[in-house]
Amino acid sequence: MMSGVKHKILCGGKPMTVIVLAGGRGRRMRADKAALPVRDGTLLDHVLGQVRPLFDEVLVSLSSGQELTTAAPRTTKKKTAMIRSVEDEAVGQGPMAGILAGLGAARNEACAVVACDIPDVDAGLLRGLARSAAEAQIAVPVTGGGDFEPLFAVYKKSAIPKIERLLRIGERSLIPLFGLCRTARLPLRDAARLRNLNTRRDYEDYLRWLRLEGGKNKVSSAGRTSHRRGSGR
């Protein structure tokens, strides 16, 4: 989770767009993941609240005909990016189609891609990916076991032709794209940094974790208040 002062993330000194992937049917979840209740809003609201202060532009990539399920205001405030939604045109082609739609609509060359079912956005990891992408077309985390994390990565608009080529031949996996583009691989030593909500149990476990963390914060706050009273201040 992010805390403290949030400075805009840059790639090669230039502003970036963030593409939040909120399409898909959520088969294993048996629900629209983006619309799942989290705290006082939806899962999508929860993710947008974390990424919005960090980027120059915020795009939400949706499936064709899907509605944007967020209570976040779309209008822009000082230093806060406006939220726009885009629909993928390649129906049933998975996250690659959503990324393509976002890249095509983005006004910036470098785009961070964040799946909305990754509820806790690691800003430090995003900054590392942005630095790695300065001299590459893609920057992607790789776990110690060699697994890519393509839905928390940085893609540049220059990768669009290669994505379109893969979609034309029926390829839905993003992994072959990394061999076609200049790809920087960023070691991810702790895969838990990218907690993912795939199933109903994952979601329920996450809600329990949030409640536990909230309880800890209340206890901590109570402890600080008691200390101030005892000090005579």
C-alpha positions as CSV (number, residue, x, y, z in Angstrom):
1,M,0.0,0.0,0.0
2,M,1.2,3.5,-0.7
3,S,1.8,6.1,1.9
4,G,3.5,9.5,2.3
5,V,4.0,12.1,-0.4
6,K,3.3,10.7,-3.9
7,H,5.4,12.1,-6.7
8,K,4.4,11.5,-10.3
9,I,6.1,8.5,-11.9
10,L,8.2,9.4,-15.0
11,C,9.8,7.2,-17.7
12,G,12.9,8.8,-19.2
13,G,11.9,12.1,-17.6
14,K,8.5,12.1,-19.4
15,P,5.0,11.7,-18.0
16,M,3.3,8.3,-18.1
17,T,-0.2,7.0,-18.5
18,V,-1.6,4.2,-16.3
19,I,-3.9,1.6,-17.8
20,V,-6.1,-0.2,-15.2
21,L,-7.4,-3.4,-16.7
22,A,-11.0,-3.9,-15.5
23,G,-12.5,-6.0,-18.2
24,G,-12.9,-9.8,-18.2
25,R,-15.6,-12.1,-16.9
26,G,-14.0,-13.2,-13.6
27,R,-14.9,-16.8,-14.2
28,R,-13.1,-18.2,-11.1
29,M,-14.5,-15.3,-9.0
30,R,-18.0,-15.8,-10.4
31,A,-18.4,-12.0,-10.4
32,D,-17.2,-8.8,-12.0
33,K,-14.0,-8.3,-10.1
34,A,-14.0,-4.5,-10.7
35,A,-17.3,-4.1,-9.0
36,L,-16.5,-6.2,-5.8
37,P,-17.1,-4.2,-2.6
38,V,-13.9,-3.0,-0.9
39,R,-14.1,-0.6,2.0
40,D,-16.3,2.3,1.0
41,G,-16.3,1.6,-2.7
42,T,-15.4,-1.0,-5.3
43,L,-12.2,-2.9,-6.0
44,L,-11.7,-0.6,-9.0
45,D,-12.1,2.5,-6.7
46,H,-9.6,1.0,-4.4
47,V,-7.0,0.6,-7.1
48,L,-7.7,3.9,-8.8
49,G,-7.3,5.7,-5.5
50,Q,-3.7,4.4,-5.3
51,V,-2.6,5.0,-8.9
52,R,-4.4,8.3,-9.7
53,P,-1.9,10.5,-7.8
54,L,1.1,8.9,-9.5
55,F,0.4,9.3,-13.2
56,D,-0.3,12.1,-15.7
57,E,-3.3,10.2,-17.2
58,V,-5.5,7.4,-16.0
59,L,-7.3,5.0,-18.4
60,V,-9.6,2.2,-17.4
61,S,-9.7,-0.6,-20.0
62,L,-13.1,-2.3,-20.2
63,S,-14.6,-5.1,-22.2
64,S,-17.0,-4.1,-25.1
65,G,-20.3,-3.0,-23.6
66,Q,-19.0,-3.0,-20.0
67,E,-19.9,-0.1,-17.7
68,L,-17.3,1.8,-15.6
69,T,-18.1,0.7,-12.0
70,T,-16.4,3.5,-10.0
71,A,-17.6,6.2,-7.7
72,A,-14.4,8.2,-8.3
73,P,-15.1,11.5,-9.9
74,R,-13.8,11.7,-13.5
75,T,-13.2,15.4,-13.5
76,T,-9.7,16.6,-12.9
77,K,-8.5,18.5,-9.9
78,K,-5.2,20.2,-9.3
79,K,-2.4,17.7,-9.8
80,T,-4.9,14.8,-10.2
81,A,-5.4,13.0,-13.4
82,M,-8.8,12.7,-15.1
83,I,-10.2,9.2,-15.5
84,R,-11.1,8.0,-19.0
85,S,-12.5,4.6,-20.0
86,V,-11.6,2.7,-23.2
87,E,-13.2,-0.4,-24.6
88,D,-11.2,-3.2,-26.3
89,E,-12.4,-4.0,-29.8
90,A,-11.0,-7.5,-30.0
91,V,-13.8,-9.3,-28.1
92,G,-12.8,-12.4,-26.1
93,Q,-9.0,-11.9,-26.6
94,G,-8.1,-11.4,-23.0
95,P,-5.8,-8.8,-21.3
96,M,-3.7,-8.3,-24.5
97,A,-6.7,-6.7,-26.2
98,G,-7.3,-4.5,-23.2
99,I,-3.6,-3.4,-23.2
100,L,-3.8,-2.7,-26.9
101,A,-6.9,-0.5,-26.5
102,G,-5.2,1.4,-23.7
103,L,-2.0,2.0,-25.6
104,G,-3.9,3.2,-28.6
105,A,-5.8,5.7,-26.5
106,A,-2.9,6.9,-24.3
107,R,-1.4,10.3,-24.9
108,N,1.9,9.3,-23.4
109,E,4.4,6.9,-25.0
110,A,5.1,4.9,-21.8
111,C,2.1,3.2,-20.0
112,A,2.0,1.3,-16.7
113,V,-0.4,-1.6,-16.8
114,V,-2.1,-2.6,-13.6
115,A,-4.8,-5.3,-13.3
116,C,-7.6,-4.2,-11.0
117,D,-7.4,-7.6,-9.2
118,I,-4.0,-6.6,-7.8
119,P,-5.5,-4.7,-4.9
120,D,-2.3,-3.2,-3.3
121,V,-0.3,-1.1,-5.8
122,D,3.4,-1.3,-5.2
123,A,4.5,2.2,-6.2
124,G,8.2,1.4,-5.6
125,L,8.0,-1.5,-8.0
126,L,6.2,0.7,-10.6
127,R,9.0,3.3,-10.3
128,G,11.6,0.6,-10.8
129,L,9.8,-0.6,-13.9
130,A,9.5,2.9,-15.3
131,R,13.3,3.3,-14.9
132,S,13.9,0.0,-16.6
133,A,11.6,0.9,-19.5
134,A,13.6,4.1,-20.3
135,E,15.7,2.2,-22.8
136,A,13.2,-0.6,-23.6
137,Q,9.8,-1.1,-25.1
138,I,8.5,-3.2,-22.2
139,A,9.6,-3.6,-18.6
140,V,8.1,-6.6,-16.7
141,P,8.7,-8.2,-13.3
142,V,10.1,-11.7,-13.2
143,T,9.9,-13.9,-10.1
144,G,12.7,-16.1,-8.8
145,G,11.0,-19.0,-10.5
146,G,11.2,-17.4,-13.9
147,D,7.5,-16.4,-14.1
148,F,6.6,-13.1,-15.7
149,E,4.0,-10.7,-14.2
150,P,2.7,-9.1,-17.4
151,L,-0.3,-7.4,-15.8
152,F,1.8,-5.2,-13.6
153,A,4.3,-3.9,-16.1
154,V,5.2,-1.0,-18.4
155,Y,4.5,-1.1,-22.1
156,K,5.3,1.6,-24.7
157,K,3.1,2.5,-27.7
158,S,5.9,1.3,-30.0
159,A,4.9,-2.2,-29.0
160,I,1.5,-1.8,-30.6
161,P,2.4,-3.4,-34.0
162,K,3.8,-6.5,-32.3
163,I,0.6,-6.8,-30.2
164,E,-1.6,-6.5,-33.2
165,R,0.5,-9.1,-35.0
166,L,0.0,-11.6,-32.2
167,L,-3.7,-11.0,-32.0
168,R,-4.1,-11.5,-35.7
169,I,-2.6,-15.0,-35.5
170,G,-4.8,-15.8,-32.5
171,E,-2.2,-15.5,-29.7
172,R,-3.7,-14.5,-26.4
173,S,-0.7,-14.8,-24.1
174,L,1.5,-11.8,-23.5
175,I,4.6,-14.0,-23.0
176,P,5.6,-14.3,-26.7
177,L,5.5,-10.5,-26.9
178,F,8.5,-10.2,-24.7
179,G,10.6,-12.0,-27.2
180,L,9.4,-9.7,-30.0
181,C,10.1,-6.4,-28.2
182,R,13.1,-4.9,-26.4
183,T,12.1,-6.1,-22.9
184,A,13.7,-5.3,-19.6
185,R,13.2,-8.0,-17.0
186,L,13.1,-6.7,-13.4
187,P,13.8,-9.3,-10.7
188,L,10.9,-9.7,-8.3
189,R,12.3,-11.4,-5.2
190,D,9.1,-11.4,-3.2
191,A,6.1,-12.4,-5.3
192,A,3.8,-11.5,-2.4
193,R,4.3,-7.8,-3.4
194,L,1.8,-8.5,-6.2
195,R,-1.1,-10.1,-4.3
196,N,-3.7,-11.2,-6.8
197,L,-7.4,-11.8,-6.2
198,N,-8.4,-14.7,-8.5
199,T,-11.0,-16.6,-6.5
200,R,-13.7,-15.9,-4.0
201,R,-11.5,-17.2,-1.3
202,D,-8.7,-14.8,-2.3
203,Y,-11.2,-11.9,-2.1
204,E,-12.6,-13.0,1.3
205,D,-9.0,-13.4,2.7
206,Y,-8.1,-10.0,1.5
207,L,-11.2,-8.4,3.2
208,R,-10.2,-10.1,6.4
209,W,-6.7,-8.8,6.1
210,L,-8.0,-5.3,5.6
211,R,-10.2,-5.6,8.7
212,L,-7.2,-6.8,10.7
213,E,-5.0,-4.0,9.4
214,G,-7.7,-1.5,10.3
215,G,-7.9,-2.9,13.8
216,K,-4.1,-2.6,14.2
217,N,-4.3,1.0,13.1
218,K,-7.0,1.8,15.6
219,V,-5.0,0.1,18.4
220,S,-1.9,2.1,17.4
221,S,-3.8,5.3,17.3
222,A,-5.3,4.6,20.7
223,G,-1.9,3.9,22.1
224,R,-0.5,7.2,20.8
225,T,-3.5,9.1,22.3
226,S,-3.0,7.5,25.7
227,H,0.7,8.3,25.6
228,R,0.0,12.0,24.9
229,R,-2.5,12.2,27.7
230,G,-0.1,10.6,30.1
231,S,2.7,13.0,29.2
232,G,0.6,16.0,30.3
233,R,0.4,17.6,26.9
